[in-house]
Amino acid sequence: MKDEGGYFVLKQRAVPEVLLKVVEAKRLLDSAKALTVQEATEKVGISRSSFYKYKEDIFPFHDNSQGKTLTLTLQMDDKPGLLSDVLGIVAQFHANILTIHQSIPISGVASISLSVQVLPMTQDVSEMIEEMERQEGVRYVKILAKE
């Protein structure tokens, strides 16, 4: 890959442990101003060099999402009230629905494209997506774009 400035969205389980530890060290540094980088990296079990190597390249998804538009694609069973339940989750997390496009269901499965504006009061976007995925009848939710 030649473009090193690109972004990827990964589920937490796909992220290498060292990167998750960098995120945790950054959280410790933000929450305890008296903590040094050395102390934070020792607490999470990584070297300072690993911390400095990756600290600018990893961050929790929700930290950099505010004021952005997310485009999600969903596949769900054609079941009365299911889309309403999913939209209710967006409202519950205080995000703003911008557009909804639904295809005609084929073999009982509908494809949805949903554009959501992430606002300053929006709660954790990854939790919102996980909550959508937990709805019975939702087959998957994927992030197509983030602007």
C-alpha positions as CSV (number, residue, x, y, z in Angstrom):
1,M,0.0,0.0,0.0
2,K,1.4,3.3,-1.0
3,D,-1.0,5.7,0.7
4,E,0.1,5.8,4.3
5,G,-2.4,8.6,5.2
6,G,-5.5,6.5,4.7
7,Y,-7.9,5.4,7.5
8,F,-9.4,2.0,8.4
9,V,-12.2,1.3,10.7
10,L,-11.7,-2.0,12.6
11,K,-13.6,-3.7,15.3
12,Q,-11.6,-3.8,18.6
13,R,-11.0,-7.5,18.4
14,A,-9.1,-7.0,15.1
15,V,-6.7,-4.4,16.5
16,P,-3.3,-5.7,17.7
17,E,-2.8,-5.7,21.5
18,V,0.0,-3.2,21.4
19,L,-2.2,-0.6,19.8
20,L,-5.0,-1.2,22.3
21,K,-2.4,-0.6,25.1
22,V,-1.3,2.6,23.4
23,V,-4.9,3.8,23.6
24,E,-5.1,2.8,27.2
25,A,-1.9,4.6,28.0
26,K,-3.2,7.8,26.3
27,R,-6.4,7.5,28.4
28,L,-4.4,7.2,31.6
29,L,-2.4,10.2,30.7
30,D,-5.5,12.2,29.9
31,S,-7.2,11.2,33.1
32,A,-4.3,11.6,35.5
33,K,-2.3,14.7,34.7
34,A,0.4,13.8,37.3
35,L,1.2,10.5,35.5
36,T,4.3,10.5,33.2
37,V,4.6,8.6,29.9
38,Q,7.0,6.2,31.6
39,E,4.4,5.4,34.4
40,A,1.5,5.1,32.0
41,T,3.4,2.7,29.7
42,E,4.6,0.6,32.6
43,K,1.0,0.3,33.9
44,V,-0.3,-1.0,30.5
45,G,2.8,-3.1,29.8
46,I,4.3,-1.5,26.7
47,S,7.6,0.3,26.0
48,R,7.8,4.0,25.7
49,S,9.1,3.6,22.1
50,S,6.0,1.7,21.2
51,F,3.9,4.4,22.7
52,Y,5.6,7.2,20.8
53,K,5.7,5.2,17.6
54,Y,1.9,4.7,17.5
55,K,0.4,7.5,19.7
56,E,-0.6,9.7,16.8
57,D,-2.0,6.9,14.7
58,I,-4.6,5.3,17.0
59,F,-7.5,6.7,18.8
60,P,-10.9,5.5,19.9
61,F,-13.4,5.9,17.0
62,H,-15.8,8.1,18.9
63,D,-13.1,10.6,19.9
64,N,-12.7,11.8,16.3
65,S,-16.3,11.4,15.1
66,Q,-18.0,14.5,16.5
67,G,-19.4,16.8,13.9
68,K,-19.0,14.1,11.2
69,T,-21.4,12.3,9.0
70,L,-21.3,8.5,9.0
71,T,-22.8,6.5,6.2
72,L,-23.9,3.0,7.4
73,T,-25.1,0.1,5.4
74,L,-27.4,-2.5,7.1
75,Q,-29.0,-5.7,6.0
76,M,-32.0,-6.7,8.0
77,D,-35.0,-9.0,7.8
78,D,-38.1,-7.5,6.3
79,K,-40.0,-7.4,9.6
80,P,-42.5,-4.8,10.7
81,G,-41.0,-2.4,13.2
82,L,-37.4,-3.4,12.9
83,L,-36.3,-0.3,11.0
84,S,-38.1,1.8,13.6
85,D,-36.2,0.0,16.4
86,V,-32.9,0.7,14.7
87,L,-33.8,4.4,14.2
88,G,-34.8,4.5,17.8
89,I,-31.2,3.4,18.8
90,V,-29.8,6.3,16.8
91,A,-32.1,8.6,18.7
92,Q,-31.2,7.0,22.0
93,F,-27.5,7.7,21.3
94,H,-28.4,11.4,20.5
95,A,-27.2,11.2,16.8
96,N,-29.1,12.9,14.0
97,I,-30.5,10.9,11.1
98,L,-29.8,12.7,7.8
99,T,-30.9,10.3,5.2
100,I,-32.5,6.8,5.0
101,H,-32.6,4.7,1.8
102,Q,-34.2,1.3,1.8
103,S,-34.2,-1.1,-1.1
104,I,-37.2,-3.3,-2.0
105,P,-36.7,-6.4,0.2
106,I,-35.5,-9.4,-1.8
107,S,-36.1,-12.9,-0.3
108,G,-37.2,-11.2,2.9
109,V,-34.0,-9.1,3.4
110,A,-33.9,-5.4,3.0
111,S,-30.7,-3.3,2.4
112,I,-30.6,0.1,4.2
113,S,-28.3,3.0,3.7
114,L,-28.4,5.3,6.7
115,S,-26.5,8.7,7.0
116,V,-26.1,9.8,10.6
117,Q,-24.7,13.1,11.9
118,V,-22.6,12.7,15.0
119,L,-23.2,15.6,17.3
120,P,-21.2,16.8,20.4
121,M,-23.8,15.1,22.7
122,T,-23.7,11.8,20.7
123,Q,-22.7,8.9,22.9
124,D,-20.1,6.3,21.8
125,V,-20.7,5.5,18.1
126,S,-19.2,2.1,18.3
127,E,-21.6,1.2,21.1
128,M,-24.5,2.5,19.0
129,I,-23.5,0.2,16.1
130,E,-23.1,-2.8,18.5
131,E,-26.6,-2.1,19.8
132,M,-27.9,-2.1,16.3
133,E,-26.2,-5.4,15.6
134,R,-27.8,-6.9,18.7
135,Q,-31.3,-6.3,17.3
136,E,-33.0,-9.6,16.3
137,G,-33.4,-9.5,12.6
138,V,-30.4,-7.2,11.9
139,R,-27.9,-9.3,9.9
140,Y,-25.1,-6.8,9.8
141,V,-24.2,-3.1,10.2
142,K,-21.1,-1.7,8.4
143,I,-19.6,1.8,8.2
144,L,-19.3,2.7,4.5
145,A,-17.9,6.2,5.0
146,K,-17.0,8.9,7.5
147,E,-16.9,12.6,6.3
